[in-house]
Amino acid sequence: MAKIVAVYNKDRRRDHRRAVHLAAKLNGFDARLNNKDVTIKDISPGGVGIAGEEDDLDDYADMDVVLDDGEKLNIEALGLSVGDVVSLEIFLKTADSFSIDIEIRRADHADGKLGARFVNIGNKDFNTLEKIVLGRLR
């Protein structure tokens, strides 16, 4: 009979992620990635979930609009793979944009979604990130 020695969360996250809808850009990996617009779907002190850019509803004024889940991020075309480090620029409504390095931890080609963890975080960057995660900065 097997003995259970540890139980792990299958997605390996240490922090609970907060659902958000933030505009962002992926910048720079070996010049293959040049300011690709994306949407941050969830965020925690440890990382983010990223999807393709979504339509800006302001462009449609007061018309009825039916949207699917947004544009799928073409991960293969970006040349991204697990372990790559890129810069993520997060656009905020109440403050200047904020850039932070992320390491790709999960690349879901079928759904066009990325999971990443934050890397190389200094104190100032962590404080800004903390305010975003807690909803104090948008």
C-alpha positions as CSV (number, residue, x, y, z in Angstrom):
1,M,0.0,0.0,0.0
2,A,1.3,3.4,-1.0
3,K,2.0,6.1,1.6
4,I,1.2,9.7,0.8
5,V,4.2,11.9,1.7
6,A,3.1,15.1,0.1
7,V,0.2,16.7,-1.8
8,Y,0.9,19.3,-4.5
9,N,-1.4,21.6,-6.3
10,K,-1.3,20.5,-9.9
11,D,-0.7,24.0,-11.3
12,R,2.2,24.5,-8.9
13,R,1.1,28.0,-8.0
14,R,2.1,29.2,-4.6
15,D,-0.1,32.3,-4.6
16,H,-3.8,32.7,-5.3
17,R,-4.3,34.6,-8.6
18,R,-6.8,37.5,-8.8
19,A,-8.9,37.8,-11.9
20,V,-8.2,41.1,-13.7
21,H,-8.5,42.6,-17.2
22,L,-5.3,44.6,-17.8
23,A,-3.9,45.7,-21.1
24,A,-0.2,44.8,-21.6
25,K,2.6,44.4,-24.1
26,L,5.1,41.6,-24.4
27,N,8.5,43.1,-25.4
28,G,11.9,41.8,-26.7
29,F,12.9,38.1,-26.8
30,D,15.8,38.0,-29.3
31,A,14.0,40.7,-31.4
32,R,11.3,38.1,-32.3
33,L,8.8,39.8,-30.0
34,N,8.1,43.4,-30.7
35,N,5.4,45.0,-28.6
36,K,2.7,42.3,-28.9
37,D,-0.5,43.5,-27.4
38,V,-1.9,41.1,-24.8
39,T,-4.5,40.9,-22.0
40,I,-3.5,39.9,-18.5
41,K,-6.4,37.7,-17.2
42,D,-5.1,36.9,-13.7
43,I,-2.3,38.1,-11.5
44,S,-0.6,37.2,-8.2
45,P,2.6,38.3,-6.4
46,G,4.3,35.4,-8.2
47,G,3.0,35.5,-11.8
48,V,0.4,36.2,-14.4
49,G,-1.9,34.5,-16.9
50,I,-1.8,36.1,-20.3
51,A,-4.2,35.8,-23.3
52,G,-4.5,37.4,-26.7
53,E,-5.5,41.0,-27.1
54,E,-9.2,41.7,-26.8
55,D,-11.4,44.1,-28.8
56,D,-11.8,47.6,-27.4
57,L,-15.5,47.9,-26.8
58,D,-15.2,51.7,-26.9
59,D,-14.7,51.4,-30.6
60,Y,-18.2,50.1,-31.0
61,A,-20.0,53.0,-29.2
62,D,-23.5,51.9,-28.1
63,M,-24.0,49.1,-30.6
64,D,-24.7,45.6,-29.5
65,V,-21.5,43.6,-29.9
66,V,-21.1,39.8,-29.6
67,L,-17.5,38.9,-28.8
68,D,-15.9,35.5,-28.5
69,D,-13.0,35.0,-26.1
70,G,-10.8,37.5,-27.9
71,E,-8.0,36.9,-30.3
72,K,-6.0,33.8,-29.6
73,L,-2.3,34.5,-28.9
74,N,-0.2,32.8,-31.6
75,I,2.5,31.5,-29.3
76,E,4.3,29.6,-32.1
77,A,4.6,32.7,-34.3
78,L,6.0,34.6,-31.3
79,G,8.8,32.0,-31.0
80,L,8.2,31.7,-27.2
81,S,8.8,28.6,-25.3
82,V,8.9,27.6,-21.6
83,G,11.9,29.1,-19.9
84,D,12.1,32.2,-22.1
85,V,12.4,35.5,-20.2
86,V,10.6,38.6,-21.7
87,S,9.5,42.0,-20.5
88,L,5.9,42.6,-19.8
89,E,4.6,46.2,-19.9
90,I,1.4,46.6,-17.9
91,F,-0.8,49.6,-18.7
92,L,-2.6,51.2,-15.8
93,K,-5.4,53.7,-15.8
94,T,-4.3,55.6,-12.7
95,A,-0.5,55.5,-13.1
96,D,2.2,55.3,-15.6
97,S,2.8,51.9,-17.3
98,F,4.9,49.4,-15.4
99,S,7.4,47.0,-16.8
100,I,8.6,43.8,-15.2
101,D,10.4,40.7,-16.5
102,I,8.6,37.4,-16.7
103,E,9.7,33.8,-17.3
104,I,7.3,31.7,-19.4
105,R,6.3,28.7,-17.3
106,R,3.3,27.4,-19.4
107,A,2.5,27.9,-23.1
108,D,-0.9,26.5,-24.1
109,H,-0.8,26.6,-27.9
110,A,-4.3,25.3,-28.4
111,D,-5.9,28.1,-26.2
112,G,-3.4,30.7,-27.0
113,K,-2.6,31.4,-23.3
114,L,0.6,31.9,-21.4
115,G,1.4,31.4,-17.7
116,A,4.5,33.2,-16.4
117,R,6.3,34.0,-13.2
118,F,7.9,37.3,-12.3
119,V,11.7,37.4,-12.2
120,N,14.4,40.0,-11.3
121,I,12.0,41.9,-9.0
122,G,13.5,44.8,-7.1
123,N,11.8,46.4,-4.0
124,K,10.2,49.3,-6.0
125,D,8.9,46.9,-8.7
126,F,7.5,44.5,-6.0
127,N,5.7,47.4,-4.2
128,T,4.1,48.4,-7.5
129,L,3.2,44.8,-8.3
130,E,1.7,44.4,-4.8
131,K,-0.6,47.4,-5.3
132,I,-1.8,46.0,-8.7
133,V,-2.5,42.6,-7.1
134,L,-4.4,44.1,-4.2
135,G,-6.4,46.3,-6.5
136,R,-5.0,49.6,-5.1
137,L,-3.5,50.5,-8.5
138,R,-5.3,50.1,-11.8
